[in-house]
C-alpha cells in the first residue's frame, strides 16, 4: 500500500489530513454548506485519532486480493494486430488487488490485470 499511496504511517497521515481540513473549514469565504461538510469529515477523523486501531486508520493499510476466471459472452470492439484473435472458448482471467481505503475522501486503490488468451 505504501507504493500506491505514499503513506507510510496512516495515523500520522490522519493527523495531517485533519489539520488541512480544519484550515480549509476556517478559511475566510468558506461557505456554510462547505463548512458543515468539512465539520463532518473532521469529526470522523477525531474518532480515528482517539483510537489508532480504528477502521478509519487501519483500512488505509488493508489489501484484498482477487484472482478468478471470467465467463460469459465477450464483446469485441475491433480487430487485433498480426492476425491474432481472442480465444472465446477459454475463460479470461482477472487478477487484481483493492486496498488503501480512505474513508475521509471516499476513495481507494485498485490495480490488476486482465489476461486474454489469444489464437493465431
Rosetta silent file (secondary structure, phi, psi, omega in degrees, C-alpha in Angstrom):
SEQUENCE: XXXXXXXXXXXXXXXXXXXXXXXXXXXXXXXXXXXXXXXXXXXXXXXXXXXXXXXXXXXXXXXXXXXXXXXXXXXXXXXXXXXXXXXXXXXXXXXXXXXXXXXXXXXXXXXXXXXXXXXX
SCORE:     score description
SCORE:     0.000 S_00000001
   1 L     0.000  -29.703  179.980    0.000    0.000    0.000 S_00000001
   2 H   -60.776  -41.835 -179.934    2.923    2.343    0.618 S_00000001
   3 H   -62.870  -37.608 -178.038    3.879    2.161   -3.059 S_00000001
   4 H   -77.589  -39.890 -172.144    0.318    3.011   -4.132 S_00000001
   5 H  -103.174  -24.624 -172.934   -0.477    5.702   -1.558 S_00000001
   6 L    76.239    6.568 -176.731    2.868    7.050   -0.400 S_00000001
   7 L   -99.931  110.340  179.252    1.507    6.787    3.148 S_00000001
   8 L   -89.550  -27.643 -177.337    3.929    5.041    5.496 S_00000001
   9 L  -130.814   95.107 -176.523    2.149    5.974    8.716 S_00000001
  10 H   -58.449  -35.760 -179.981   -1.658    6.046    8.385 S_00000001
  11 H   -65.126  -48.209  178.830   -2.140    7.563   11.844 S_00000001
  12 H   -61.869  -35.420  177.505    0.251   10.461   11.127 S_00000001
  13 H   -64.025  -40.716  178.413   -1.462   10.918    7.761 S_00000001
  14 H   -64.824  -36.275  177.114   -4.825   11.215    9.510 S_00000001
  15 H   -63.389  -46.659  178.849   -3.353   13.865   11.841 S_00000001
  16 H   -63.782  -42.196 -178.992   -2.091   15.868    8.835 S_00000001
  17 H   -61.906  -43.277  179.494   -5.360   15.382    6.981 S_00000001
  18 H   -60.983  -44.068  179.717   -7.377   16.667    9.927 S_00000001
  19 H   -60.287  -40.994  178.386   -5.199   19.792   10.180 S_00000001
  20 H   -64.776  -41.176  179.726   -5.730   20.535    6.477 S_00000001
  21 H   -66.060  -40.108  177.743   -9.486   20.109    6.796 S_00000001
  22 H   -62.484  -43.690  178.992   -9.614   22.407    9.836 S_00000001
  23 H   -62.260  -41.049  178.862   -7.630   25.059    7.928 S_00000001
  24 H   -66.832  -42.559  179.534   -9.987   24.754    4.958 S_00000001
  25 H   -60.722  -40.658 -173.964  -13.075   24.917    7.195 S_00000001
  26 H   -89.502   -0.700 -179.531  -11.792   28.007    8.995 S_00000001
  27 L   -68.809  143.748  176.974  -10.564   29.846    5.884 S_00000001
  28 L   -59.223  140.794  176.464  -12.325   33.102    5.055 S_00000001
  29 L    87.872   -2.548  177.252  -15.003   32.697    2.429 S_00000001
  30 L   -69.037  125.749 -177.434  -15.759   29.027    3.122 S_00000001
  31 L   -65.580  158.661  179.893  -19.471   28.621    2.525 S_00000001
  32 H   -60.574  -40.116  179.918  -21.757   27.464    5.299 S_00000001
  33 H   -67.235  -45.447  178.326  -22.537   24.241    3.439 S_00000001
  34 H   -62.501  -40.540  179.352  -18.861   23.505    2.790 S_00000001
  35 H   -61.588  -41.088  179.129  -18.058   24.280    6.437 S_00000001
  36 H   -65.612  -42.334  179.238  -20.713   21.785    7.579 S_00000001
  37 H   -63.898  -44.019  178.603  -19.365   19.086    5.247 S_00000001
  38 H   -64.272  -37.427  177.859  -15.808   19.678    6.432 S_00000001
  39 H   -60.327  -40.302  178.046  -17.007   19.558   10.041 S_00000001
  40 H   -63.307  -44.793  179.670  -18.456   16.078    9.469 S_00000001
  41 H   -63.815  -39.543  178.496  -15.185   14.858    7.969 S_00000001
  42 H   -64.156  -42.260  178.541  -13.227   16.357   10.860 S_00000001
  43 H   -62.455  -37.544  176.651  -15.480   14.623   13.409 S_00000001
  44 H   -64.323  -40.909  177.859  -14.871   11.280   11.689 S_00000001
  45 H   -68.799  -32.790  176.250  -11.135   11.857   11.879 S_00000001
  46 H   -59.873  -40.226  177.087  -11.475   12.823   15.550 S_00000001
  47 H   -60.999  -45.458 -178.950  -12.924    9.348   16.173 S_00000001
  48 H   -63.172  -41.391 -175.379   -9.973    7.790   14.366 S_00000001
  49 H   -72.767  -21.812  174.789   -7.399    9.831   16.238 S_00000001
  50 H   -74.135  -20.945 -176.719   -8.797    8.793   19.618 S_00000001
  51 L  -143.191   97.827 -177.979   -8.166    5.155   18.696 S_00000001
  52 L   -58.408  -16.696  177.542   -5.273    4.306   16.332 S_00000001
  53 L   -88.860    3.228 -178.944   -6.803    0.825   15.828 S_00000001
  54 L   -65.023  149.227 -178.409   -9.994    2.392   14.430 S_00000001
  55 H   -60.290  -25.458  179.157  -11.050    1.303   10.945 S_00000001
  56 H   -67.493  -16.709  176.850  -10.626    4.886    9.707 S_00000001
  57 H  -102.996  -54.387 -171.860   -6.887    4.367   10.234 S_00000001
  58 H   -70.021  -26.324  178.894   -6.221    0.665    9.665 S_00000001
  59 L   -63.400  -19.270  178.256   -8.314    0.391    6.494 S_00000001
  60 L   -71.236  -14.165  178.483   -5.676    2.503    4.784 S_00000001
  61 L  -107.206   -5.716 -176.312   -3.311   -0.481    5.054 S_00000001
  62 L   -73.776  142.770  177.853   -5.816   -3.208    4.160 S_00000001
  63 E  -135.593  133.711  172.325   -5.429   -5.115    0.902 S_00000001
  64 E  -116.796  133.112 -179.596   -7.794   -7.634   -0.675 S_00000001
  65 E  -111.253  141.082 -178.591   -6.516   -9.812   -3.492 S_00000001
  66 E  -132.361  146.549  177.865   -8.699  -11.393   -6.165 S_00000001
  67 E  -157.824  110.954 -178.254   -7.986  -13.898   -8.931 S_00000001
  68 E  -156.026  158.904  177.068  -10.770  -15.546  -10.904 S_00000001
  69 E   -81.560  152.351  174.487  -11.877  -16.546  -14.393 S_00000001
  70 E  -105.936  129.090  178.181  -14.442  -14.534  -16.325 S_00000001
  71 L  -114.978  164.599  178.980  -17.196  -16.478  -18.038 S_00000001
  72 L   116.453  174.280 -177.809  -19.885  -15.292  -20.388 S_00000001
  73 L   -80.218  117.648  177.846  -20.072  -13.978  -23.894 S_00000001
  74 L   -73.697  155.136  175.872  -17.264  -11.479  -24.573 S_00000001
  75 L  -115.226  120.559 -178.553  -17.929   -8.353  -26.571 S_00000001
  76 L  -103.519  137.742 -176.238  -15.208   -7.448  -29.059 S_00000001
  77 L  -116.944   21.682  178.635  -14.841   -3.895  -30.358 S_00000001
  78 L   162.444  172.830 -179.614  -12.203   -4.292  -33.037 S_00000001
  79 L   -89.052  152.654  175.055   -9.508   -6.439  -34.581 S_00000001
  80 L   -95.818  153.924 -179.992   -6.150   -7.263  -33.010 S_00000001
  81 H   -72.073  160.434  172.900   -2.899   -6.815  -34.944 S_00000001
  82 H    69.961   21.673  179.002   -0.968   -9.675  -36.515 S_00000001
  83 H    74.104    9.985  178.162   -3.939  -11.897  -37.198 S_00000001
  84 L   -77.156  150.781  173.608   -4.462  -12.566  -33.502 S_00000001
  85 E  -145.963  148.564  179.116   -7.908  -13.095  -32.105 S_00000001
  86 E   -63.857  142.776  174.141   -9.173  -13.734  -28.594 S_00000001
  87 L   -80.073  108.962 -176.686   -9.823  -17.342  -27.679 S_00000001
  88 L   -84.748   -4.020 -179.892  -13.544  -17.276  -26.993 S_00000001
  89 L   -98.103  -13.082 -178.802  -13.592  -20.856  -25.674 S_00000001
  90 L  -107.107  133.753  178.773  -11.134  -20.328  -22.822 S_00000001
  91 L   -59.706  141.160  173.524  -12.106  -18.273  -19.757 S_00000001
  92 E   -84.143  148.274 -175.065  -10.364  -14.938  -19.463 S_00000001
  93 E  -114.658  135.412  175.670   -8.652  -14.383  -16.118 S_00000001
  94 E  -118.231  132.158  179.595   -8.724  -11.257  -13.988 S_00000001
  95 E  -131.630  124.426 -179.374   -6.233  -10.726  -11.155 S_00000001
  96 E  -158.269  165.323  172.843   -6.295   -7.575   -9.050 S_00000001
  97 E  -126.655  151.900  175.121   -5.995   -6.082   -5.602 S_00000001
  98 E  -129.232  143.351  178.339   -8.036   -3.417   -3.899 S_00000001
  99 E   177.678 -168.526  179.434   -6.999   -1.547   -0.810 S_00000001
 100 E    62.973   34.829 -177.478   -5.882    1.622    0.835 S_00000001
 101 E   -62.331  124.170  178.411   -9.459    2.638    1.563 S_00000001
 102 E  -109.810  101.100 -175.873   -9.522    6.253    2.731 S_00000001
 103 L   -68.996  -15.124  178.638  -12.867    6.862    4.442 S_00000001
 104 L   -72.326  -50.956 -177.951  -12.227   10.617    4.590 S_00000001
 105 L  -100.423    9.702  176.311  -12.116   11.240    0.857 S_00000001
 106 L    52.108   54.333  177.898  -14.128    8.119   -0.007 S_00000001
 107 E  -142.722  163.192  176.003  -11.540    6.591   -2.282 S_00000001
 108 E  -149.139 -176.815 -178.113   -9.407    3.501   -2.531 S_00000001
 109 E  -120.169  151.381  178.741   -6.870    1.976   -4.841 S_00000001
 110 E  -147.763  138.915  178.141   -7.144   -0.850   -7.321 S_00000001
 111 E  -150.442  138.967  178.751   -4.555   -2.437   -9.571 S_00000001
 112 E  -177.714 -168.344 -176.410   -4.625   -5.562  -11.685 S_00000001
 113 E  -139.909  147.915  170.253   -4.571   -7.352  -14.986 S_00000001
 114 E  -112.262  121.286  179.313   -6.945   -8.961  -17.396 S_00000001
 115 E  -101.147  118.991 -179.238   -5.380  -11.938  -19.197 S_00000001
 116 L  -110.790  115.338  177.223   -6.966  -12.666  -22.554 S_00000001
 117 L   -68.007  139.506 -176.763   -5.935  -15.940  -24.226 S_00000001
 118 E  -118.432  155.904  173.821   -5.172  -15.424  -27.910 S_00000001
 119 E  -125.472  151.094  175.828   -5.203  -17.563  -31.038 S_00000001
 120 L   -92.174    0.000    0.000   -3.364  -17.048  -34.293 S_00000001
